[in-house]
Amino acid sequence: VFKFISRIGDMFILSLLWPVTSIPVFTLGASTTALYYNTIKIVRGRDSSLVKNYFRAFKSNFKDSTIIFFIMLFGGAVVLSYLYYWAQSKEQIAFVMNALGLGVALMYFATLLFVFPVLAVFENKINDTLRTAFLMAIRHWKVSFVLVVCSFGISYVCYRIPIVAYIMLMIGSAILALIFSVQFVTVFRQYNPELAPDPEIEKPKEEKKKETYDAMKVIYLAGG
């Protein structure tokens, strides 16, 4: 019971830290990376010094996560512009182009869901982080499908039912990240078994380590 109450408290703290540190908007990448850094540690049973770990991850990943945020923002704008253009088009090929655009949009969103958890766990150059997230999202398409459907489903429910949106604002963001982190850990441990859930408390030196996995390693280790 005490552990359950403690976990609810952790979710509340993370749900408070995430929106507060996302207020400047351009820090959304860093705050999301820090959020996943903590929820993934919780899934692995290594959640000590939650607030300290949050701000440490926020600071250490700030530069890369901010650059990735703007890259993904630009990419999202391009995808939306493409979809809008062909949705308004009367050309005969519009149906095909819309279908193609929808597929690209889904791949983009799946990559967006993966990229910050990948950054939180693995040490890579920015381009390798993006490629690794993209390849993981494609290779583990079933996980991507579930995460995308859940994301859109919850967004729709929040839009239709205001009270749900309020609950999500108060504590839901961390709970959702925790649920997603279970899936991410399942994927990540296929490339590094050490990322499997572990009841032991992680030592300080181990907490600072991040494995390097670029796109080619993802392909090789997954048997591609």
C-alpha positions in Angstrom: 0.0 0.0 0.0 2.8 2.4 0.9 4.6 1.7 -2.3 1.4 2.3 -4.3 0.8 5.6 -2.6 4.5 6.5 -3.1 4.2 5.7 -6.8 1.1 7.9 -7.1 3.1 10.7 -5.5 5.9 10.1 -8.0 3.4 10.4 -10.9 2.0 13.6 -9.4 5.5 15.1 -9.1 6.4 14.2 -12.7 3.1 15.4 -14.0 3.9 18.7 -12.3 7.5 19.0 -13.4 6.8 18.1 -17.1 4.4 20.9 -17.9 6.2 23.5 -15.8 9.5 22.8 -17.5 7.7 22.7 -20.9 6.3 26.3 -20.5 8.8 28.0 -22.8 7.7 25.5 -25.4 11.1 25.1 -27.0 12.1 23.1 -23.9 9.4 20.5 -24.6 12.0 18.2 -26.0 14.2 18.4 -22.9 11.3 18.0 -20.5 9.9 15.0 -22.4 13.4 13.4 -22.4 13.7 14.0 -18.7 10.2 12.6 -18.1 11.0 9.4 -20.0 14.3 9.1 -18.3 12.5 8.8 -15.0 9.6 6.6 -16.1 11.9 4.2 -17.8 13.9 4.0 -14.5 10.7 3.3 -12.6 9.8 0.5 -15.0 13.3 -1.0 -14.4 12.9 -0.6 -10.6 15.7 1.9 -10.3 13.8 5.1 -9.4 15.9 6.8 -6.8 16.1 10.6 -6.4 13.3 11.3 -8.8 13.5 15.1 -8.8 17.3 15.2 -8.9 17.3 12.7 -11.8 14.7 14.7 -13.7 16.7 17.9 -13.7 20.0 16.1 -14.3 18.5 14.5 -17.4 16.9 17.8 -18.4 20.2 19.6 -18.2 22.4 16.9 -19.8 20.1 16.3 -22.7 19.0 19.9 -23.2 21.1 20.7 -26.3 20.4 17.6 -28.3 16.7 17.3 -27.3 16.1 21.0 -28.2 17.7 20.5 -31.6 15.7 17.3 -32.2 12.5 19.1 -31.1 13.0 21.8 -33.7 13.8 19.2 -36.4 10.7 17.2 -35.6 8.7 20.4 -35.4 9.9 21.4 -38.9 9.2 17.9 -40.2 5.7 18.0 -38.7 5.0 21.3 -40.4 6.1 19.8 -43.7 3.9 16.7 -43.3 0.9 18.8 -42.3 1.4 21.2 -45.2 1.6 18.2 -47.6 -1.6 16.7 -46.2 -3.4 20.1 -46.3 -2.4 20.7 -49.9 -3.6 17.4 -51.2 -6.7 17.4 -49.1 -7.7 20.6 -51.0 -6.6 19.3 -54.4 -9.1 18.3 -57.0 -6.5 16.4 -59.1 -7.2 12.8 -59.9 -4.0 11.7 -58.2 -5.1 13.4 -55.0 -6.4 10.1 -53.4 -3.1 8.4 -53.9 -1.1 11.3 -52.6 -3.4 11.6 -49.6 -2.9 7.9 -48.8 0.9 8.3 -49.2 0.8 11.4 -47.0 -1.2 9.5 -44.3 1.4 6.7 -44.3 4.2 9.3 -44.0 2.3 11.0 -41.2 2.0 7.8 -39.2 5.7 7.0 -39.6 6.5 10.5 -38.5 4.3 10.3 -35.4 5.7 6.9 -34.5 9.2 8.3 -34.8 8.2 11.2 -32.7 7.0 8.9 -29.9 10.3 6.9 -30.0 12.9 9.6 -30.4 12.9 11.2 -26.9 12.9 7.8 -25.0 15.8 6.7 -27.3 17.6 9.9 -26.4 16.9 9.4 -22.7 18.4 5.9 -22.8 21.1 5.8 -25.5 24.1 8.1 -26.2 24.2 9.0 -29.8 24.8 11.9 -32.2 21.6 13.7 -33.1 21.3 12.2 -36.6 21.9 8.7 -35.2 19.3 9.2 -32.5 16.8 10.2 -35.2 17.6 7.3 -37.5 17.6 4.8 -34.6 14.2 6.0 -33.4 12.9 5.8 -37.0 14.2 2.3 -37.5 13.0 1.1 -34.2 9.5 2.5 -34.9 9.4 0.6 -38.2 10.9 -2.6 -37.0 8.7 -2.8 -34.0 5.6 -1.7 -35.9 3.2 -3.5 -33.6 4.4 -1.4 -30.6 4.3 1.7 -32.7 0.7 1.0 -33.8 -0.4 0.5 -30.2 1.3 3.7 -29.1 -0.1 5.8 -31.9 -3.6 4.4 -31.5 -3.5 5.1 -27.7 -2.1 8.6 -28.2 -4.9 9.6 -30.7 -7.5 7.7 -28.6 -6.6 9.5 -25.4 -6.4 12.9 -27.2 -9.9 12.3 -28.6 -11.3 11.4 -25.2 -9.7 14.5 -23.7 -11.2 16.6 -26.4 -14.7 15.1 -25.9 -14.7 14.9 -22.1 -13.1 17.9 -20.4 -12.8 16.2 -17.0 -10.5 13.6 -18.5 -8.4 16.4 -19.9 -8.2 17.9 -16.4 -7.1 14.6 -14.9 -4.5 14.1 -17.7 -3.2 17.6 -16.9 -2.9 16.8 -13.2 -1.4 13.3 -13.2 -2.1 11.7 -16.6 1.0 12.8 -18.5 3.3 10.8 -16.2 1.0 7.8 -16.0 0.8 7.7 -19.8 4.6 8.0 -20.1 5.0 5.2 -17.6 2.6 2.9 -19.6 4.5 3.8 -22.8 7.8 3.2 -21.0 6.8 -0.4 -20.4 6.7 -0.9 -24.2 9.9 1.1 -24.8 11.8 -1.0 -22.2 10.5 -4.2 -23.9 11.9 -2.9 -27.2 15.1 -1.5 -25.9 16.1 -4.6 -24.0 16.2 -6.5 -27.2 19.3 -4.4 -28.1 20.7 -4.3 -24.6 19.5 -7.0 -22.1 20.8 -4.8 -19.2 17.8 -2.6 -19.8 15.5 -5.3 -18.6 13.5 -4.5 -15.4 15.8 -4.9 -12.4 14.7 -4.7 -8.7 18.1 -3.5 -7.6 18.8 0.1 -7.0 21.2 1.5 -9.6 24.5 2.8 -8.4 25.3 6.5 -9.1 28.1 5.7 -11.6 25.8 3.4 -13.5 23.1 6.0 -13.7 25.4 8.3 -15.7 26.1 5.7 -18.3 24.3 5.5 -21.6 24.9 2.9 -24.3 25.6 3.9 -27.9 23.3 2.4 -30.5 23.3 3.9 -33.9 20.9 3.0 -36.8 23.3 0.3 -38.1 23.4 -1.4 -34.7 19.7 -1.5 -34.5 19.5 -3.2 -37.9 22.3 -5.7 -37.0 21.1 -6.6 -33.5 17.5 -7.0 -34.6 18.6 -9.4 -37.3 17.9 -7.1 -40.2 
